[in-house]
Amino acid sequence: DLDGGLAHFDRALDAAARAGDGAAEARLASNRVFVLWRAGRPVDVERASVAELDRLRVRGLEALGDQLAVGRCGALITLGRLDDAERAIAESRAMRMAADPTAHLDLADASLALWRGEVDRAAVLVRRVESTPAGGLAEVIGERWVVRSAVDLARGDRAAALASARQGLVECAEGD
């Protein structure tokens, strides 16, 4: 029951806000948005991300909104709202954040570049992620290989795209 689960998140968010537990509030907001993402509701992801980021901003907790900002960017790309996605990526890069979302934002930016036919730019962004320690994090690896494979495919190199997809599967299967 998605709606029941979301209502549970709303109650938990209100309780965390009343208790003044900013970290719990940010985690709950991110998890709520993730549930929407997994439910295939990018419109709701975008709306909820904006609302939760505003909620954190009002409480002086914007720095905890890294996952919300990245989720919003991904939702806008999925919805084909490319100009909005470009603005959201730029806004997210300018936010002061407790966690470093650069790798996720670079991958969102690479996906946006692919939508726009900017294959070389997308490849540069993927290589940048690959060259950082964040590129090896469990929460980045799968997405990194998906975008790498898409870059290879956009270049017309089906063999490289398949090799990238397979390598990504291997690395994801070995990780957590």
C-alpha atoms as one frame of an Amber mdcrd trajectory, in Angstrom:
protein
   0.000   0.000   0.000   2.012   2.922  -1.322  -0.319   5.615   0.009  -0.315
   4.022   3.468   3.476   3.882   3.403   3.702   7.526   2.369   1.333   8.508
   5.179   3.638   6.649   7.564   6.591   8.661   6.244   4.631  11.892   6.686
   3.887  11.062  10.328   7.511  10.099  10.940   8.724  13.322   9.280   6.441
  15.398  11.486   7.660  13.541  14.581  11.319  14.083  13.628  10.644  17.782
  13.055   8.893  18.114  16.421  11.810  16.329  18.109  14.317  18.588  16.351
  16.162  15.592  14.860  17.387  17.088  11.582  19.391  14.038  10.559  16.378
  11.732  10.959  14.203  14.232   9.144  16.594  14.364   6.167  16.905  10.547
   6.051  13.160  10.073   6.189  12.593  12.667   3.470  15.172  10.968   1.238
  13.671   7.547   1.872  10.187   8.840   1.133  11.379  10.199  -2.207  13.189
   6.917  -2.931   9.938   5.004  -2.376   8.247   7.266  -4.915  11.109   6.684
  -7.349  10.866   2.910  -6.963   7.102   3.170  -7.482   7.772   4.744 -10.894
   6.328   8.133 -10.025   8.880  10.709 -11.273   6.335  13.548 -11.157   5.812
  12.859  -7.461   9.576  12.481  -6.936  10.147  15.947  -8.342   7.322  17.508
  -6.318   8.302  15.753  -3.085  11.992  16.585  -3.542  11.204  20.274  -3.952
   8.851  20.252  -0.965  11.285  18.376   1.273  14.245  20.546   0.224  12.170
  23.629   1.060  11.222  22.067   4.377  14.882  21.409   5.200  15.899  24.886
   4.001  13.347  26.582   6.267  14.699  24.606   9.205  18.314  25.460   8.336
  19.040  21.872   7.340  19.554  22.303   3.586  23.023  20.732   3.855  21.318
  17.391   4.539  19.376  17.485   1.260  21.981  15.985  -1.061  19.940  12.893
  -1.956  16.804  14.959  -2.427  18.621  17.294  -4.814  20.002  14.396  -6.851
  16.590  12.683  -6.918  14.989  15.849  -8.219  17.547  16.105 -11.036  16.980
  12.482 -12.056  13.209  12.909 -12.031  13.393  15.999 -14.233  15.574  14.151
 -16.743  13.190  11.180 -16.720  10.289  13.546 -17.346  12.134  15.100 -20.296
  12.199  18.511 -18.640  15.763  19.069 -19.761  16.048  22.819 -19.186  14.621
  22.402 -15.682  17.057  19.524 -15.093  19.989  21.674 -16.184  18.934  24.416
 -13.754  18.388  21.884 -10.958  21.853  20.387 -11.483  23.417  23.857 -11.334
  21.411  24.742  -8.201  22.381  21.454  -6.572  26.062  21.991  -7.333  25.821
  25.383  -5.615  24.163  24.035  -2.461  26.202  23.630   0.698  25.856  19.937
   1.502  27.014  17.648   4.278  27.649  14.771   1.851  29.365  15.218  -1.490
  26.868  14.518  -4.288  29.290  15.466  -7.087  29.496  11.950  -8.559  25.704
  11.614  -8.639  25.296  15.086 -10.123  27.964  14.371 -12.746  26.111  11.202
 -13.748  22.809  13.102 -13.919  24.571  15.742 -15.996  25.990  12.991 -18.261
  22.480  11.567 -18.743  21.235  15.054 -19.610  24.096  15.443 -22.090  23.129
  12.153 -23.742  19.515  13.320 -24.102  20.850  16.390 -25.859  23.195  14.426
 -28.122  26.327  15.730 -26.374  28.042  12.341 -26.322  31.595  13.633 -25.844
  30.503  15.777 -22.900  28.728  12.795 -21.356  31.869  10.674 -21.771  33.999
  13.334 -20.042  31.588  13.437 -17.099  31.570   9.643 -16.763  35.392   9.532
 -16.895  35.484  12.210 -14.210  33.315  10.046 -11.946  35.403   6.964 -12.743
  38.579   8.799 -11.723  37.346   9.752  -8.257  37.118   7.666  -5.100  33.343
   8.290  -5.127  33.141   6.415  -8.442  33.816   3.193  -6.561  31.127   3.664
  -3.931  28.377   1.074  -3.869  25.688   3.714  -4.417  27.506   5.039  -7.536
  28.860   1.936  -9.287  25.640   0.692 -10.878  24.596   4.072 -12.181  28.133
   4.773 -13.423  28.154   1.608 -15.527  24.654   2.232 -16.881  25.664   5.699
 -18.080  29.015   4.382 -19.414  27.123   1.762 -21.416  24.705   4.415 -22.729
  27.663   6.553 -23.848  29.156   3.557 -25.682  25.800   2.860 -27.317  25.363
   6.525 -28.313  28.750   6.289 -30.025  27.422   3.328 -32.000  29.779   0.841
 -30.343  27.434  -1.991 -29.386  30.296  -4.289 -28.364  31.671  -1.684 -25.946
  28.168  -1.006 -24.604  27.667  -4.708 -23.937  31.119  -4.986 -22.344  30.368
  -1.990 -20.102  27.021  -3.452 -19.080  28.614  -6.820 -18.302  31.451  -5.251
 -16.325  28.896  -3.229 -14.374  26.955  -6.387 -13.566  30.127  -8.087 -12.359
  31.104  -5.179 -10.124  27.580  -4.788  -8.750  27.328  -8.506  -8.035  30.628
  -8.410  -6.117  29.674  -5.355  -4.054  26.948  -4.720  -1.541
